[in-house]
């Protein structure tokens, strides 16, 4: 049955771990995006921008690949975590609403 994955507390804890890992990946990824954009705007070196791009793509690629090796639900949990991490970085960047 499709809902059997919810019956085991250990599985839910595992999925929660993948979600937390995704949040960490998302925060790291989008902080690196912000630093790369700042380098471009402030006239930073092209080499630094390309290095940041390569680092962030490797980080997100390895993380999502690892989750995909464990199945659909870990991959979905980690992808959702990346989106939550994005929101954390965006809210921290913009500050409180005026």
Secondary structure, 3 states (H helix, E strand, C coil): CHHHHHCCHHHHHHHHHHHHHHHHHHHHHHHHHHHHHHHHHCCCCHHHHHHHHHHHHHHHHHHHHHHHCCCHHHHHHHHHHHHHHHHHHHHHHHCCCC
